[in-house]
Amino acid sequence: MSNASLCAPAETAVKQCMGLQADESCVVVTDDQRKAIGEALYAVATQITGDTAFVRYPPGDQHGGEPPEPVAAAMAGADVVLAPTTKSISHTHARSAAQEAGARIATLPGITDGVFLMGLDADYEQIRGACEETLAQVDGAGEIRVTSPQGTAITLRPGAREWRMDTGIVHEPGDFSNLPAGEVFVSPETADGTIVVDGTMMPHGALDGREITIQVEDGMVTSVDDPALREELEDAAAEAGDAAYNLAELGIGTNVAVTDLVGSVLLDEKAGGTVHFAIGDDHGIGGDTSAPIHLDGILTEPTVYADGTEVELPRP
């Protein structure tokens, strides 16, 4: 796909989502496999500010792995960071450090040309409104319960941890979002029950009719019936110990422009009316667990209850 065809979504990202200004610095962080998207973002940014850098490095080995130190330094020194990468750097110390330094950041993990075109063809002010309506229903609840026809039945307790919004509007210093965006999420203090993923799941992509069952006790994954996912977790556990099995996140999709799952976790987890759970790292989203992995799985037919009251989920 030509860079010219990526200009429209790049403009949405740089102008509407990031609000880049002429007196600001911007760094585009990408890797060898996402160069075209990185170059499209860089081209738009340079039209706004001359203080723009393009930083490229080899793709990482796994989602959540730290980028090279020079990349982390470039991120921390910029006002605006856009990071279309093959492997996610959303849940890294490099991202957290740059955010703490005042950078406003959008990561685009696993982004493809198609997802970039579809996911950025949206009104992010409308998505922000859907996030706010969803947050109002769950914020402050002591107990969240999620069920599904496939067999999900899990109870989560956020405790003192705050719900957060991923609106795609990243205009204030220290703001952070995925792009494409659209979710309300929390890193629960604990959880117990069964999750049955039927939509999209790392490392597979679209499950195409398959289901993955995950058992959770006291906030930790105790059983996974999928060999590939289990192997990913075991590999991460060899480095990080039990932290790899942490139930890291419950997210509620609020992007009503996403009408069909396409097999990309980045896009599919934002789809209105879906719920996703993640395993592994949560230190950057309100938790206290650091792990070199953050794996999301999406449920297509969830029902969510906040302290016993059903939550009205955003629908396309």
JOVENDA-V779669 format. One record per residue. N is the residue number from 1. RES is the residue in three letters. PHI is phi in radians with two decimals (NA if undefined). PSI is psi as a letter, one per 40 degrees, with the letter a starting at -180 (999 if undefined). NEAR is the number of other ideal C-beta (glycine too) atoms within 8 Angstrom. Layout:
N RES PHI PSI NEAR
N RES PHI PSI NEAR
This chain:
1 MET NA h 5
2 SER -1.35 i 5
3 ASN -1.07 d 9
4 ALA -1.05 d 5
5 SER -1.23 e 9
6 LEU -1.62 e 15
7 CYS -1.15 d 11
8 ALA -1.09 d 10
9 PRO -1.13 d 13
10 ALA -1.12 d 14
11 GLU -1.15 d 10
12 THR -1.02 d 13
13 ALA -1.11 d 15
14 VAL -1.30 d 14
15 LYS -1.57 d 11
16 GLN -1.31 d 9
17 CYS -1.29 d 16
18 MET -1.60 d 14
19 GLY 1.06 f 9
20 LEU -1.02 h 11
21 GLN -1.98 i 7
22 ALA -1.13 d 5
23 ASP -1.65 e 4
24 GLU -1.92 i 10
25 SER -1.73 i 11
26 CYS -2.42 h 18
27 VAL -2.18 h 15
28 VAL -1.78 h 15
29 VAL -1.86 h 17
30 THR -2.54 a 13
31 ASP -2.32 a 13
32 ASP -1.09 d 8
33 GLN -1.65 e 6
34 ARG -2.17 f 13
35 LYS -1.07 d 10
36 ALA -1.09 d 10
37 ILE -1.16 d 15
38 GLY -1.03 d 15
39 GLU -1.17 d 10
40 ALA -1.14 d 13
41 LEU -1.13 d 14
42 TYR -1.09 d 11
43 ALA -1.09 d 11
44 VAL -1.20 d 14
45 ALA -1.07 d 15
46 THR -1.22 e 9
47 GLN -1.27 e 5
48 ILE -1.77 d 11
49 THR -2.43 h 13
50 GLY -1.36 e 4
51 ASP -1.61 g 6
52 THR -2.19 h 12
53 ALA -2.18 i 9
54 PHE -2.08 h 10
55 VAL -2.06 h 11
56 ARG -2.22 h 9
57 TYR -2.54 i 9
58 PRO -1.11 i 5
59 PRO -0.98 i 8
60 GLY -1.23 i 12
61 ASP -1.45 d 4
62 GLN -2.69 i 11
63 HIS -1.10 h 13
64 GLY 1.60 e 15
65 GLY -1.26 i 11
66 GLU -1.24 h 8
67 PRO -1.27 i 13
68 PRO -1.02 i 7
69 GLU -0.98 d 5
70 PRO -1.05 d 7
71 VAL -1.19 d 12
72 ALA -1.05 d 14
73 ALA -1.14 d 8
74 ALA -1.10 d 12
75 MET -1.09 d 18
76 ALA -1.19 d 11
77 GLY -1.65 e 8
78 ALA -1.89 i 13
79 ASP -1.38 d 9
80 VAL -2.28 h 14
81 VAL -2.18 h 13
82 LEU -2.10 h 18
83 ALA -2.29 g 15
84 PRO -1.43 h 13
85 THR -2.32 i 18
86 THR -1.18 d 9
87 LYS -1.81 i 14
88 SER -1.15 h 11
89 ILE -1.97 e 17
90 SER -1.08 d 11
91 HIS -1.86 g 14
92 THR -2.27 i 12
93 HIS -1.18 d 9
94 ALA -1.08 d 13
95 ARG -1.15 d 16
96 SER -1.07 d 10
97 ALA -1.15 d 11
98 ALA -1.14 d 14
99 GLN -1.11 d 13
100 GLU -1.11 d 7
101 ALA -1.36 e 8
102 GLY 1.85 e 8
103 ALA -1.21 i 14
104 ARG -1.77 h 16
105 ILE -2.29 h 16
106 ALA -2.21 h 17
107 THR -1.75 i 14
108 LEU -2.22 g 16
109 PRO -1.25 h 14
110 GLY 1.22 e 13
111 ILE -1.06 i 13
112 THR -2.09 i 7
113 ASP -0.99 d 10
114 GLY -1.12 d 7
115 VAL -1.15 d 14
116 PHE -1.06 d 14
117 LEU -1.18 d 12
118 MET -1.28 d 11
119 GLY -1.29 d 16
120 LEU -1.67 e 14
121 ASP -1.57 g 9
122 ALA -2.67 i 13
123 ASP -1.68 h 6
124 TYR -1.33 e 13
125 GLU -1.22 d 7
126 GLN -1.13 d 9
127 ILE -1.12 d 17
128 ARG -1.05 d 12
129 GLY -1.09 d 8
130 ALA -1.13 d 14
131 CYS -1.09 d 15
132 GLU -1.13 d 9
133 GLU -1.16 d 10
134 THR -1.22 d 14
135 LEU -1.01 d 11
136 ALA -1.07 d 7
137 GLN -1.47 d 10
138 VAL -1.93 d 15
139 ASP -1.10 h 7
140 GLY 1.57 e 4
141 ALA -1.18 h 9
142 GLY -1.40 d 6
143 GLU -2.46 h 10
144 ILE -2.03 h 15
145 ARG -2.12 h 11
146 VAL -2.15 h 16
147 THR -2.27 i 8
148 SER -2.72 i 12
149 PRO -1.07 d 4
150 GLN -1.33 e 9
151 GLY 2.14 e 9
152 THR -1.11 h 13
153 ALA -2.72 g 8
154 ILE -2.40 i 13
155 THR -2.02 h 9
156 LEU -2.12 i 14
157 ARG -2.17 h 11
158 PRO -1.13 d 13
159 GLY 1.10 b 7
160 ALA -1.49 e 4
161 ARG -1.41 i 10
162 GLU -1.55 i 6
163 TRP -1.22 i 10
164 ARG -2.24 i 9
165 MET -2.01 h 10
166 ASP -1.98 g 13
167 THR -1.63 e 11
168 GLY 1.50 e 16
169 ILE -1.72 h 12
170 VAL -2.16 g 13
171 HIS -1.92 e 7
172 GLU -1.90 i 6
173 PRO -0.93 h 7
174 GLY 1.49 e 9
175 ASP -1.25 i 11
176 PHE -2.49 i 10
177 SER -2.68 i 14
178 ASN -1.37 i 14
179 LEU -2.31 h 14
180 PRO -1.03 i 16
181 ALA -2.05 i 15
182 GLY 2.21 g 18
183 GLU -2.83 i 16
184 VAL -2.08 h 14
185 PHE -2.55 i 12
186 VAL -2.57 i 15
187 SER -1.75 h 10
188 PRO -1.23 i 15
189 GLU -1.22 d 8
190 THR -2.76 i 9
191 ALA -2.82 i 12
192 ASP -2.54 h 9
193 GLY 2.47 a 10
194 THR -2.13 h 11
195 ILE -2.02 h 14
196 VAL -2.07 h 13
197 VAL -1.50 h 15
198 ASP -2.21 e 11
199 GLY -1.77 c 13
200 THR -2.30 i 16
201 MET -2.62 h 16
202 MET -1.12 i 11
203 PRO -1.64 e 8
204 HIS -1.49 d 11
205 GLY 1.53 a 10
206 ALA -1.11 h 9
207 LEU -1.47 e 13
208 ASP 0.89 f 4
209 GLY 1.61 e 3
210 ARG -1.39 i 7
211 GLU -2.35 i 9
212 ILE -2.11 h 13
213 THR -1.81 h 12
214 ILE -2.19 h 15
215 GLN -1.75 h 11
216 VAL -2.27 h 14
217 GLU -2.37 h 7
218 ASP 0.89 f 5
219 GLY 1.39 e 11
220 MET -2.16 h 10
221 VAL -1.25 h 12
222 THR -1.92 e 7
223 SER -2.72 h 7
224 VAL -2.38 h 11
225 ASP -1.63 e 6
226 ASP -1.89 h 9
227 PRO -1.07 d 5
228 ALA -1.17 d 8
229 LEU -1.14 d 14
230 ARG -1.06 d 9
231 GLU -1.13 d 8
232 GLU -1.03 d 13
233 LEU -1.17 d 16
234 GLU -1.13 d 9
235 ASP -1.11 d 9
236 ALA -1.18 d 14
237 ALA -1.17 d 12
238 ALA -1.10 d 5
239 GLU -1.66 d 8
240 ALA -2.00 e 10
241 GLY 1.25 a 6
242 ASP -1.13 e 7
243 ALA -0.99 d 12
244 ALA -1.11 d 16
245 TYR -1.70 e 11
246 ASN -1.13 h 16
247 LEU -1.38 h 13
248 ALA -1.54 d 13
249 GLU -2.77 i 15
250 LEU -2.07 h 13
251 GLY -2.19 i 13
252 ILE -2.03 h 14
253 GLY -1.25 h 18
254 THR -2.26 e 14
255 ASN -1.57 g 17
256 VAL -1.35 e 12
257 ALA -1.37 e 11
258 VAL -1.56 h 17
259 THR -1.73 e 5
260 ASP -2.42 i 5
261 LEU -1.33 h 13
262 VAL -2.06 e 10
263 GLY 1.67 e 7
264 SER -1.77 h 12
265 VAL -1.01 d 13
266 LEU -0.93 d 14
267 LEU -1.50 d 14
268 ASP -1.12 d 15
269 GLU -1.21 e 14
270 LYS -1.61 e 17
271 ALA -1.04 h 15
272 GLY -1.01 h 15
273 GLY 1.57 e 9
274 THR -1.76 i 15
275 VAL -2.28 i 13
276 HIS -2.32 i 15
277 PHE -2.07 i 15
278 ALA -2.25 i 13
279 ILE -2.06 h 15
280 GLY 2.02 b 19
281 ASP -1.23 h 15
282 ASP -2.44 e 16
283 HIS -1.14 d 11
284 GLY -1.62 e 9
285 ILE -2.21 f 11
286 GLY 1.83 e 8
287 GLY -1.72 a 10
288 ASP -2.30 e 4
289 THR -1.94 h 11
290 SER -1.90 h 7
291 ALA -2.64 i 13
292 PRO -1.46 f 11
293 ILE -2.77 i 15
294 HIS -2.67 h 16
295 LEU -1.96 h 14
296 ASP -1.81 i 14
297 GLY -2.30 h 16
298 ILE -1.93 h 17
299 LEU -1.82 h 18
300 THR -1.60 d 8
301 GLU -2.27 f 8
302 PRO -1.45 i 13
303 THR -2.12 h 8
304 VAL -2.08 h 13
305 TYR -2.13 h 12
306 ALA -1.97 h 11
307 ASP 0.88 f 7
308 GLY 1.55 e 6
309 THR -1.73 h 7
310 GLU -1.15 h 6
311 VAL -1.53 h 11
312 GLU -1.42 h 5
313 LEU -1.44 i 12
314 PRO -1.13 h 11
315 ARG -2.20 i 6
316 PRO -1.03 999 8
